[in-house]
Amino acid sequence: MTLRVAVSGASGYAGGEVLRLLTSHPNVDIGSITAHSNAGQKLGGLQPHLHALADRVLEPTEVDVLRGHDVVFLALPHGASAEIAAELSDDTLVIDAGADHRLENSEMWEKFYGSPHAGTWPYGLPELPGAREKLQNAKRIAVPGCYPTGSLLGLAPGFSAGVLQPEDVVIVAASGTSGAGKSLKPHLLGSEVMGGMSPYGVGGSHRHTPEIVQGLSNAAGEDITLSFTPTLAPMSRGILTTATARYKPGVDVATLRAAWETAYQHEHFVHLLPEGQWPTTKSVVGSNHVVMQLAVDEEAGRVVVVVAVDNLTKGTAGGAIQSMNIAMGFAEETGLNTQGVAP
């Protein structure tokens, strides 16, 4: 089976990453490629690494352009996907790389995004408990945020196994600058970023906070409390997440690691590293793979999980295509076999 696929927002980082991966997918024919302000330009001038598609002209991001495809990827700014998705056929698989359909709680959406909630779609992080079943044959999929991808994969096994306490979860994550998108911003200029790190969204104000709380609470079966602090690192792509939570009284410390080993022992893309080996963002660049390591801080009574993901691949486009594969009945790793790049 060959799918005819459209990609919106193709001039941005997320849309470009979706296209990069789709060019290697054996079951995909790339149809319309769209943008907003860059419509009418050739893709090669905006995404020079996409040689196979360099001569394609970007069409406007309009419903009439996107109709008639088997799959539509929406790599649009937050708040822009819902209106377009509502106009597309129920028979079309629509995959939203934005935040519009991730949250289950409409009040949280309105608090963090300031607009009416568009509804909740199946969540495109297959490695979470029960997620694959919801993605099978789905026609609407919400791709997780980049920070939630590493955060949820890091701690969900412990909460699902019932060994972590729901209170006092702390996550600090460092992201490359591509996570902020391709629009020109003074604080993202090379002279501002290179050689230094800076925090932002401090004090629970980052928009990914309720998404992480939602996912970990679902895994725990009860509400968790979270302190989440993102930081900007002087690299173009990648996220290194350090996630910690207290383990419950009476838990056998020697067996804590087993919860993560059990959760990921059969996963193609998530790897719990051998003890003593720690994740690096460089090891997953350009790949859909996730690497993590776990330590137990007995003095503090906490589990510490460090996770490395590529924010544009597993954190966005790779997760989107992995979810498409599940929904359409393909092998999950189809088109996603690229390993990390070194050095």
N, C-alpha and C positions, 0 to 999 in steps of 0.2 A: 504494500500500500504506500502510495506517495501522497503526502499532504501538501496542499498549496497554502503557504504561510505568508502573512503580512506582518511587518514590523513598523510600529509608529515610534516617533522620537528617535529616529535612526541617526541623527547627527550628534546625539549625546553619548555619554560614556556607557550607560546601561544598554541603550539601543544598539550601539556599535558592538558591544560585547555579545548581545544576542545574535547579531548577524555573523560575527566571527565564528561562533560555535555552530550556527546553522549551516554554514558552508561545508562543514564536515559531517553533517547528518545525512545518512544514506536514504532516508525516507522523506526528505523535504525538498520541495521546489519553492524557492523564494519568489513570492509575488510582489505586491506593492510594498515600497519602502517610503515612509512618509516623514515629514518634519513640519514644523510651524514656520518660524521666521526664515528657515533655510530652504524652504520649498523652492524648487526650480533650479537648484544647484546640483552639480554632479557629486555623488557620494565620495569619490576619490579625493576631492579637494578638502573634505571635512574629516574623512576616516581613511587616511592614506595607506594604512596597513591592510585594508580590505581590497586587495588587488583584483580578486575575482569579480567584484561588484563595482569597481572604480567608475565605470561609464554609466552606471544607473543614475537616473535623474530623480531627485527626491520629489515626491508628490505631496500635496497638502494633506494634513491630517484631518480628513473629513470622512464621515460615515459612508458616503457613497464610494469612496476609494477603498475602504476597508471591507465593504460587503463582498460576499461571494468567495471568501477564503475559508478553508477548513479550520485554520487557527489564526488568531490575531493576538500579537504581543503588544501590550500598551506600556511603553516605557516613557510615561508622561509625568509632568509635575503633579504633586499631590493635589487632589481636588479636580483634576482634569479628566480622569478616566471614567468616572461614573456615568456622566452624560453620554459619552460615546458608547460605552458598553450597553447601556439601556436600549440603544437603537440597533444593536446587532442581533442577528437571528439566534434563537435558543439552540439551534443546531451547530452554531459556531463555537468552538472552544476559545474562550477569551481568557488570556492570562495577564493579570494586572501586576506590573512590577512596581507600581506606586502603592501608597498606603491606604487608598480609598476603601478597600474591602477587607482589611486585616482584622480590625478590632470587632469584638463581640458586643462591647458596651457602648451604646450610642452617646452616653454622657461623657465618657472618656474621650471619644472622638471629638465631640464638640469642644471640650475643654482644651485639648491639645492642638486641634486643627482649625477650630473656629468656624465650622460650616456644618450643615445638616449631614447626618450619617447616611451613607448610601447603602448600608446593609453589609452582611458578612458572607464571605465565600469560603469554600474549603481552603485550608491553609497549606501552602506548598512547601512544607518541610517534612518529607516522607519519613525521616528517621525518628520522628516523635511517635509515641505510642498511639496507635489507632489512626494515624494520618493517612497511610497508604489506602486503607479501605475507603476513606472519604474521597480520595483523589481518583480512584478507579471509575472510569466512565463519566467523570465530572465534565461539565461544560463551562464552568466558571472557576477560576483558581486565583487566589491572592498569594503573591510571592512575598515571603517574609522580608523584613528589613535586614540590612547587613549586620548591624549590631545584634539584633535578636537571634540571628542564625548561630553565631558562635556562643552567645550566652545561653540559649536554650539547649543546644547540644551539649554544652559543658556541664549543666546542672540537672537537666531533666532525668537522667538515669537514677540519681540519688533520691530525688523526690518521688519518682515512680516506685522505687523500691522501699520507700518509707523510712529511709535512714537519715534524712536531713530534717532539721527544724525549719518551720516556715518563717520564723521571725529572724530579722537581722541578716538578710542576704545582701552581700556587697559585691558589686561588679565594677571593675575599672577596665576600660578598653581603649586601645590606641589604634587610630585609623589613618590610613593614607589619605591624601588630599582628594583623590577621585571620588571619595564618598560624598563630597559636597557638590558634585555635579560639575558641568563644563562651563557654566556661566562665569564671566569674569567677576572676581571679587577681590578687593585690595588685600584682604588678610590672607589670601591664598597665593599671592605672587611668590615666585621663587625666592626673592630677596627677603620676604617675610617668614617663609616656612623653613627654608633650608638652615640647618644648624641649630634648630631649636624645637621645643615642644610646647604646646599650650592646651589648657582645658577649655571646654565650652559646655553649654547645657548643664551647668553644675546645679546641684540642689534639687534634682528630680524634675528638671524642666525640659529635658530632651524628649522629643516626640516618640522615640522608641521605648521609653520607659513603660508606658501602659501595655505595650505589646509583649515585652519581656515578662512583666507581672502576670499577664493573661496566660502565657504559655507555661510558666512555672507553676502557677496556681492550678491550672488544669492537670498538670503532671502530678502535683501533690494531692489533689482532691480537696484542697482548702486554700484559703487566701494566704499568699505570702507577702512579706514586706520587703521592699528593695531600696537600696541606695545605689544608683547607677551614675557613674561619672565617665563621660567620653573625653578623649584627648586627641589632639591632632598631631600626627607624627610626620617627620620629614621624609616621606616616601610617597610614591605615586599610588600604590595600591597595596592592599593587605590590611588585616585587623588582627591584633594580638589582644586577646581577652583574658583577664585574670578574674575568675569568679570564685567566690568563697561563701560557704554556709556552715553553720554549726551542725554537727551530727548529734543525733538524739542520745540521751543518757541510756547507758546499757548496751549501746551498739558495740559489737566486737570490732575494734579498730583494725585488727588483722584481716578482716574480711570485707572492709569497705570497698576496696578496689573491685571486688567481684561484681558489684552492681553495674559498673561501667563496662567491665569485660563481657558480662552477659548481654547488655544492651547492644553492644556494637560488634560482637564476635562474627556476625554474618553480614555486616554492612560493607558495601563495595567502596563507599566514599569516606567513611568516618573511621579513623584509626587511633586507637589508644596505643601510644608508643611504648616500647619496652621500658621498664623502670630504669631511671637514670638518664634517659634521653628526653630533651625538652624541645617543644615546638619552636619553629622559626617561621616567620611570614614568608621568607624567601623560598622555603621548600614547597609552597603551594601556589606560587605565582602562576596565573593563567590556567589553573586546574580547578576541577570541581571537588577536590579532596580537602578533607579536614583532618588536622592532626592535633592531638591533645595529650596532656600528661596530668597525672593526679598525684597530690601529696597530702598526707595527713599531718596537720599541725596539732599534736596532742596537747601542747602547752596551752594553746588557744581554744582547743576543742573544735577545730574547724577542718573541713575538707577544702583544699585549694586545687582548682582545676584551671590549667592554662591551655587556651585554644587558639590555633592559628587558622585563618581562612583567607581566601582572596575575596575581598568585598565585592568585586565586580563579577566573579564567576560563581562559586558556591553561594556567595552572599546576595546575588541578584540573578544574572542571566543563566548560570549553570543550574541553579535551583529551579528556575522557570522551565528549562528544557527537560530536566529530570522529571518534573511534575507532568509536563506534556507527554513524555514517554509513558508514564504510568496511566494517564487518562486515556491514551490512544492504544494501549495494549502492546507497546514496544518494550524490549528489554530496557531496563532502567538506565543502563550506562550507555545506550546508543548515542553516538556523537559526542560523548563526554570522556573519551579515554585518554585525553592529554594528561601527561604527568606534569609535575612541577618543573620549573626551569632553574638550572644552576650553572655556573655561579650567579 
